[in-house]
Amino acid sequence: MRRWIRRLSVITGLVASILFSGCSSSDSVSVGERPDVAFISNNAHEFWSIAKKGTEAAAKETKLKVAFLMPPQGTSEEQRRFIEDLMNKGVRAIAISPNDSANQVDFFRTINNRIPVIAVDNDIPSPEARRCYIGTDNVAAGRAVGKLIKQHVPPGSKFMIFVGKLDSQNAQERRLGVVTELAGGAENAKESIEKMNRNEYPVKFGDYELLGTMTDDADQAVCRRKAEDTLTKYGDVKCLVGLWAYNPPAILEAVLSQKKAGEVVIIGFDENEETLKGIREGHIVGTVVQDPYNFGYESVKLMAGLIQNEPSALNRPDMNAAKQIFIRHRIINKDGNALPAYQDEKVEAVDPFHSRLKELKGQ
Amino acid sequence: MKKIIGLIAFLAIIYVLLLAADPGARLAANHFNLGRRIGLYGIISLGAGMLIITGGIDLSIGSVVGLCATLLAMLLRGDRFPRFPFKGWFFEQLNAGLDWLGGLVNFPEHPWAAIIFVLLVGMAIGLVNGLLVTKVRVQAFVVTLCGLFIYRGISRFMAEDQVKGLGNQFGDLKTIFYSSEAVLGLPMSLVYFLVLLALATVFMHLSIHGRYFFAIGANEKAARYSGVPTDRYKILAYVICSTLAAFYGVLYLMQENSAQPSSTGNFLELYAIAGAVLGGCSLRGGEGSVGGLVIGTSILVLLPNLSLMLGIPSALEYTVIGGALLLGATLDEVLRRVGQKDR
């Protein structure tokens, strides 16, 4: 009997600890408190923690409670689960960076009929499925990468593109931008792009030859390995381009380990710490950065206007006819000089950019 | 029943916590969503559980889901399959064979043929796994781990890394496999799961075949010496598991309207195995019950919902789920021991 009691007390303790664990979290994240609006990213990368700062700043200004969710695996299935649960929890507007937006149109249309949906970073290709889009013009940002190549890589050179997954829309758009710029416009690039889409490498774009597109399933170690293999296989490759945030650091590591620093031009995308360090040290010529802080900030401001039924919310001068608000990308290089091939791109030096970024990340 | 009493208690605790967490959690809409998710996850947990009971394991479930969803999407869209990029007689014949196969049935016009074809592919994968494990005696862990890589690679190659979506087409199929609420207002995935569950219960607990499954898992040699055709039953378990994974792929495609060759189904095997093991299946084989599987799956589905309804930061979600599962498993073990001592 005594043993029985002791065991029962163990069980009671376990149950209590479960209950307690539920309650203790209530202090920090306010159990039962309902968010007014929600922001759902497309994965859990660092990029979105900067966007989160933006949502927090806007939340303070608008006095809204914002739930910020990052799906750990980055699938549309997880996002759908978040949205369904948030709707039941009573959120009044959602900003989301949809994974696979093209095939979720019907789903988003149903949601958008009930509460405002704002597409962030990846647009939803239907005007009824979202109130507006906020994000980077990825084709234009890809063209900025193309301009970096034109400026820093001699014509006639071979180059390779690295990106996490090609079934992501921004990866496709960025790559499209890069090759369109090199070929000197969409018309000139058409045939080569079809060849590229069929994986019939190498493909000529203007004065440059694309050796291939290496994917790594968003795994930095895999990217590094493939970059090393590229350097061994193609002794004459002159430029490596990384289109997702972790690609440039992985490429840099590979180039350094193969002792090819100075021989191969590295061009990046996004603002990974290692990428910025590489630019400062002269190993990476430049990177094209987006402005995730303003993705977050502008989304929450817009949602605030929409749920308060302000007619001016969607009446903004920076919105185009397709209801898209493009948040301008920038080229970051070592000294901030606008070089001839950059044309009308915004350029910023790495040091001031980096110190502001650190502030945003609270470092 | 006694074996899963701890789990039932744990599920009840989670459910009560969920109801208390937020008024939104009590809505019928939330219960509908939960039902749909339990149905989906339940289907693969059922396959994984039956296999685990025979002492087997399948790590390729997620990749089979990805392959089948991608394949079905491509067949329905009438996409052209890529050629193998190798020269030589063998590959020319193989490519010609693929073309012949592609021209065999006009799948976009006969969507049911596509679904049956995909289920057959699932069956074939299970058959290959089963044969390699029983006849060639390669460890199941190795066979299916290699399958995990191979099938993921095939779906990516086949789809050329493009998302394969269905657009607005095949509304009838989507109704039948996803959106219809014609059966007592239940989500369709739950309806399919309940049907499969009934079949599995009869098979596992009321027929001699189920007895054999348990016998093989508990002591394969003893089962073979008592005249059970062990290889045949083990192969059957692999076939059931992979076929259910293929069926999950069908349901997934109809629900999500698209398949991402590089990520659809990632890590699903772990959820399936977790659901089965949590539900009382022993990884050593020979133990488990269909009822336990349902409880295990329900716990796995309820926890993320609870985490969101509580407003726990999504970064902590996995920790909360893992911690809660560990608590549940401990609670279950302790209660079981109490039950045994008292007898």
Interface residues (C-beta under 8 A of the other chain):
Chain A: R3 W4 R7 L8 V10 I11 L14 V15 S17 I18 L19 S21 G22 S25 S26 V29 S30 V31 G32 E33 R34 P35 A44 A67 F68 L69 M70 P71 P72 Q73 G74 T75 S76 E77 R80 R81 F82 E84 D85 L86 M87 N88 K89 G90 N99 D100 A102 N103 Q104 D106 F107 K165 L166 D167 N197 R198 N199 T215 D217
Chain B: I13 L17 A21 D22 P23 G24 A25 L27 A29 N30 N33 R37 A159 E160 D161 Q162 V163 G165 L166 G167 N168 Y252 E256 N257 S258 Q260 P261 S262 S263 T264 N266 F267 P304 N305 L308 M309 L310 G311 I312 P313 S314 A315 E317 Y318 V320 G323 A324 L327 T330 L331 V334 L335 R337 V338 K341 D342
